[in-house]
């Protein structure tokens, strides 16, 4: 009988599952203690935990409303507007940062000396200055220093810039601009959104550039030499041979930068862009429901981050070498 008892004690799997069960019990006990402590504190302050306030009238304005919204709408509608604004920044910022980061990362390894130095300065300056400071620079020193709407600066490719908007010549736009009696269609971005997108994208792009550079350098030199021996141009060597192999080293750390951009978008409150955190803060000030607001914020950001992670993990599995 003693031998039967000693047998599982010598099994590593027994201790593996036992330790996991013990840790899980401690986590459950700690979570229960936190919940009881929260309930006690709320009871002491005569506050009931609940989300009924979401049905009440919001009674505050939101500067940018991608969907219809009025002061008479509920807090749920207001938070939905903030969520859509956050998703606009996150999705657009990821796309722009990826393009900028890949271009800068490749430029750092290019044969052109000037291009290498410009990309090096871009990466080092933006990586080593605080993001909040950069957002203030783009908002106050750049966009708010531009001329008024009637004197909008016309840039190449039909882009118009002023204090009130950044207008891009896209066919699916809704706002209209007036110049010399002609109606010009354009995607109109507010200075807050423009500064936030530009700041987040360039800041994150600097980190992505170093990830891309490291991924490219991880490709064996033999692959470069083999591609050159076939007479391929440098651009084709990079696009067809080197970069596809470098993706296996680029995608995992790239996920972290996308998640950082998502969380850093909450700094929008510093320049007055009404993202989810901005709207949630206003809701908290009006209702005093701090616990419920924090729960909603954490669950929302967690859901967005997990969605990004799942998508990139799926893509990472696709680009990995499959052994036969």
C-alpha positions as CSV (number, residue, x, y, z in Angstrom):
1,X,0.0,0.0,0.0
2,X,2.9,2.4,0.8
3,X,4.3,1.7,-2.6
4,X,1.0,2.7,-4.2
5,X,1.0,6.0,-2.3
6,X,4.7,6.7,-3.1
7,X,4.2,6.1,-6.8
8,X,2.2,9.3,-7.6
9,X,4.5,11.3,-5.4
10,X,7.4,10.4,-7.7
11,X,5.4,11.3,-10.8
12,X,6.3,14.8,-12.1
13,X,2.9,15.2,-13.6
14,X,1.3,14.8,-10.2
15,X,3.3,17.7,-8.8
16,X,2.7,19.7,-12.0
17,X,-1.0,19.5,-11.7
18,X,-1.0,19.9,-7.9
19,X,1.0,23.1,-8.0
20,X,-1.3,24.5,-10.6
21,X,-4.3,23.6,-8.5
22,X,-2.8,25.3,-5.5
23,X,-2.0,28.5,-7.5
24,X,-5.5,28.5,-8.9
25,X,-7.0,28.3,-5.4
26,X,-4.8,31.2,-4.2
27,X,-5.9,33.3,-7.2
28,X,-9.6,32.5,-6.5
29,X,-9.3,33.4,-2.8
30,X,-7.5,36.7,-3.7
31,X,-10.2,37.5,-6.3
32,X,-12.9,36.7,-3.7
33,X,-11.2,38.9,-1.1
34,X,-11.0,41.8,-3.6
35,X,-14.7,41.5,-4.5
36,X,-15.8,41.4,-0.8
37,X,-13.6,44.4,-0.1
38,X,-15.1,46.3,-3.0
39,X,-18.6,45.5,-1.8
40,X,-17.8,46.6,1.7
41,X,-16.3,49.9,0.6
42,X,-19.3,50.6,-1.6
43,X,-21.7,49.8,1.2
44,X,-19.8,52.1,3.5
45,X,-20.3,54.9,1.0
46,X,-23.9,53.9,0.4
47,X,-23.2,53.2,-3.3
48,X,-24.8,50.4,-5.2
49,X,-22.8,48.6,-8.0
50,X,-24.8,48.6,-11.2
51,X,-24.9,49.7,-14.8
52,X,-28.4,51.2,-14.9
53,X,-26.9,54.7,-15.3
54,X,-26.0,53.8,-18.9
55,X,-29.7,54.3,-19.8
56,X,-29.8,57.8,-18.4
57,X,-29.5,60.9,-20.6
58,X,-25.9,61.9,-21.2
59,X,-26.6,65.7,-21.4
60,X,-23.1,66.6,-22.7
61,X,-21.7,67.4,-26.2
62,X,-19.0,65.4,-28.0
63,X,-16.8,67.3,-30.4
64,X,-16.5,64.6,-33.1
65,X,-19.4,62.2,-33.7
66,X,-18.9,59.7,-36.5
67,X,-22.4,58.5,-35.8
68,X,-25.6,60.5,-35.0
69,X,-25.5,61.8,-31.4
70,X,-27.4,64.4,-29.4
71,X,-27.3,65.6,-25.8
72,X,-30.5,63.8,-25.2
73,X,-29.0,60.4,-26.0
74,X,-28.0,57.9,-23.3
75,X,-24.6,57.3,-21.8
76,X,-24.5,54.1,-23.8
77,X,-24.7,56.0,-27.0
78,X,-22.1,58.5,-25.8
79,X,-19.7,55.7,-25.0
80,X,-20.3,54.1,-28.3
81,X,-19.3,57.3,-30.0
82,X,-16.1,57.3,-28.0
83,X,-15.4,53.7,-28.8
84,X,-15.8,54.4,-32.6
85,X,-13.5,57.4,-32.3
86,X,-10.9,55.2,-30.5
87,X,-11.2,52.5,-33.2
88,X,-10.7,55.1,-35.9
89,X,-7.4,56.1,-34.3
90,X,-6.3,52.6,-33.6
91,X,-7.0,51.1,-37.1
92,X,-5.7,54.2,-39.0
93,X,-2.7,54.5,-36.7
94,X,-1.7,50.9,-37.1
95,X,-1.9,51.2,-40.9
96,X,0.1,54.4,-41.1
97,X,2.7,53.3,-38.5
98,X,3.3,50.0,-40.4
99,X,3.9,51.8,-43.7
100,X,6.2,54.4,-42.0
101,X,8.0,51.8,-39.9
102,X,8.6,49.4,-42.8
103,X,9.9,52.2,-45.0
104,X,12.2,53.6,-42.3
105,X,13.5,50.1,-41.4
106,X,14.4,49.3,-45.0
107,X,15.8,52.8,-45.5
108,X,18.2,52.2,-42.6
109,X,19.8,49.4,-44.6
110,X,19.7,51.0,-48.0
111,X,22.8,51.9,-50.0
112,X,22.0,55.6,-50.1
113,X,24.0,57.4,-47.4
114,X,21.6,60.3,-47.1
115,X,18.5,58.1,-46.8
116,X,20.2,56.0,-44.1
117,X,21.1,59.0,-42.0
118,X,17.6,60.6,-42.3
119,X,15.9,57.4,-41.2
120,X,18.5,57.1,-38.3
121,X,17.7,60.6,-37.1
122,X,14.0,60.0,-37.4
123,X,14.2,56.8,-35.3
124,X,16.5,58.1,-32.6
125,X,14.7,61.4,-32.1
126,X,11.2,60.0,-31.9
127,X,12.1,56.9,-29.9
128,X,13.8,59.0,-27.2
129,X,11.3,61.7,-26.7
130,X,8.0,61.3,-24.7
131,X,4.9,60.6,-26.8
132,X,2.9,63.2,-24.9
133,X,5.4,65.9,-25.7
134,X,5.2,64.9,-29.4
135,X,1.4,65.1,-29.3
136,X,1.6,68.6,-27.8
137,X,4.2,69.6,-30.5
138,X,2.0,68.4,-33.4
139,X,-1.2,70.0,-32.0
140,X,0.0,73.3,-30.6
141,X,3.1,74.0,-32.6
142,X,2.0,72.7,-36.0
143,X,-1.8,72.4,-36.5
144,X,-2.9,75.4,-34.4
145,X,-0.2,77.5,-36.0
146,X,-1.6,77.1,-39.5
147,X,-3.8,79.7,-41.2
148,X,-7.5,79.9,-40.9
149,X,-9.9,77.8,-43.0
150,X,-10.4,80.5,-45.7
151,X,-6.6,80.6,-46.2
152,X,-6.0,76.9,-46.2
153,X,-2.6,75.8,-47.4
154,X,-2.7,73.7,-50.5
155,X,-0.2,70.9,-50.5
156,X,0.7,68.5,-53.4
157,X,-1.8,65.7,-54.2
158,X,-4.7,68.0,-53.5
159,X,-4.2,68.1,-49.7
160,X,-5.5,71.2,-47.8
161,X,-4.3,72.1,-44.3
162,X,-5.6,74.7,-41.9
163,X,-6.3,75.2,-38.2
164,X,-9.8,73.7,-38.6
165,X,-9.1,70.7,-40.8
166,X,-6.8,68.4,-42.7
167,X,-8.6,67.6,-46.0
168,X,-7.5,64.6,-48.1
169,X,-8.9,64.1,-51.7
170,X,-10.6,60.8,-51.1
171,X,-13.8,59.8,-53.1
172,X,-15.8,58.4,-50.2
173,X,-15.6,61.6,-48.1
174,X,-18.6,63.6,-46.9
175,X,-17.3,67.1,-45.9
176,X,-17.0,69.7,-48.7
177,X,-14.4,72.5,-49.1
178,X,-15.0,75.7,-51.0
179,X,-12.2,77.3,-53.1
180,X,-12.7,80.0,-55.7
181,X,-16.3,79.0,-56.0
182,X,-15.6,75.3,-56.7
183,X,-16.7,72.5,-54.4
184,X,-13.9,70.2,-53.5
185,X,-14.6,66.8,-52.0
186,X,-12.3,65.7,-49.2
187,X,-11.9,63.6,-46.1
188,X,-11.9,66.3,-43.4
189,X,-9.9,65.6,-40.2
190,X,-10.0,67.8,-37.2
191,X,-6.7,69.2,-35.8
192,X,-7.1,67.0,-32.7
193,X,-7.5,63.8,-34.8
194,X,-4.7,64.9,-37.2
195,X,-2.2,65.6,-34.4
196,X,-3.1,62.3,-32.6
197,X,-2.8,60.2,-35.7
198,X,0.4,61.8,-36.8
199,X,2.0,61.7,-33.3
200,X,1.0,58.0,-32.6
201,X,1.9,56.8,-36.1
202,X,5.3,58.4,-36.3
203,X,6.2,57.5,-32.7
204,X,5.2,53.8,-33.1
205,X,6.7,53.8,-36.6
206,X,10.1,54.5,-35.1
207,X,9.9,51.4,-33.0
208,X,8.6,49.3,-35.9
209,X,11.5,50.5,-38.0
210,X,14.0,49.0,-35.6
211,X,12.0,45.7,-35.5
212,X,12.0,45.6,-39.3
213,X,15.7,46.4,-39.5
214,X,16.5,43.6,-37.0
215,X,14.2,41.1,-38.9
216,X,16.0,41.9,-42.2
217,X,19.4,41.5,-40.6
218,X,18.3,38.0,-39.3
219,X,18.0,36.7,-42.8
220,X,21.2,34.8,-43.7
221,X,23.6,36.6,-46.0
222,X,23.6,33.6,-48.3
223,X,20.0,34.5,-49.3
224,X,21.0,38.0,-50.3
225,X,24.0,36.7,-52.3
226,X,21.9,34.0,-54.0
227,X,19.2,36.6,-55.0
228,X,21.9,39.0,-56.4
229,X,23.6,36.1,-58.3
230,X,20.3,35.7,-60.2
231,X,20.6,39.3,-61.4
232,X,17.7,40.7,-59.4
233,X,17.5,44.4,-58.7
234,X,18.0,45.5,-55.0
235,X,14.3,46.3,-54.7
236,X,13.3,42.9,-56.0
237,X,15.9,41.2,-53.7
238,X,14.2,42.9,-50.7
239,X,10.6,42.4,-51.8
240,X,10.7,38.9,-53.1
241,X,13.5,37.2,-51.2
242,X,14.6,38.9,-48.0
243,X,11.5,40.6,-46.6
244,X,9.2,37.6,-46.8
245,X,11.7,35.6,-44.8
246,X,12.2,38.5,-42.3
247,X,8.5,38.5,-41.5
248,X,9.0,35.4,-39.3
249,X,11.2,37.5,-37.0
250,X,9.2,40.8,-37.4
251,X,5.6,39.7,-36.6
252,X,6.0,38.6,-32.9
253,X,7.5,41.9,-31.6
254,X,5.3,43.9,-34.0
255,X,2.3,42.7,-32.0
256,X,3.6,44.5,-28.9
257,X,3.9,47.8,-30.8
258,X,0.4,47.5,-32.1
259,X,-0.9,46.9,-28.6
260,X,1.2,49.9,-27.3
261,X,-0.4,52.1,-30.0
262,X,-3.8,51.0,-28.9
263,X,-3.2,51.8,-25.3
264,X,-1.3,55.0,-26.0
265,X,-4.3,56.3,-27.9
266,X,-5.9,57.1,-24.5
267,X,-3.5,60.1,-24.4
268,X,-6.0,61.7,-26.8
269,X,-7.6,63.3,-23.7
270,X,-4.5,65.6,-23.5
271,X,-5.3,67.4,-26.7
272,X,-9.1,67.2,-26.5
273,X,-9.9,64.4,-28.9
274,X,-13.1,62.6,-27.7
275,X,-12.0,59.0,-27.7
276,X,-13.4,56.3,-25.4
277,X,-11.3,57.4,-22.4
278,X,-12.3,61.0,-22.9
279,X,-16.0,60.2,-23.0
280,X,-15.7,57.7,-20.1
281,X,-14.0,60.4,-17.9
282,X,-16.8,62.9,-18.7
283,X,-19.4,60.1,-17.8
284,X,-17.6,59.5,-14.5
285,X,-17.6,63.2,-13.6
286,X,-21.4,63.3,-14.3
287,X,-22.4,60.1,-12.6
288,X,-19.7,59.4,-10.0
289,X,-19.7,55.7,-11.1
290,X,-16.0,55.2,-11.0
291,X,-15.9,51.4,-10.5
292,X,-18.4,50.7,-13.3
293,X,-16.6,53.1,-15.7
294,X,-13.2,51.4,-14.9
295,X,-14.7,48.0,-15.5
296,X,-16.1,49.1,-18.9
297,X,-12.8,50.7,-19.9
298,X,-10.7,47.7,-18.9
299,X,-13.0,45.2,-20.7
300,X,-13.1,47.3,-23.8
301,X,-9.3,47.9,-24.1
302,X,-8.7,44.2,-23.2
303,X,-11.1,43.1,-26.0
304,X,-9.4,45.3,-28.6
305,X,-5.9,44.2,-27.5
306,X,-6.9,40.5,-27.5
307,X,-8.4,40.8,-31.0
308,X,-5.2,42.4,-32.3
309,X,-3.1,39.6,-30.6
310,X,-5.3,36.8,-32.0
311,X,-5.2,38.3,-35.5
312,X,-1.4,38.7,-35.5
313,X,-0.8,35.3,-33.9
314,X,-2.8,33.7,-36.7
315,X,-0.8,35.6,-39.3
316,X,2.4,34.7,-37.5
317,X,1.5,31.0,-37.9
318,X,0.9,31.5,-41.6
319,X,4.4,32.9,-42.2
320,X,6.3,30.4,-40.2
321,X,8.2,27.6,-42.0
322,X,6.3,24.4,-41.9
323,X,8.5,21.3,-41.7
324,X,7.4,18.2,-43.6
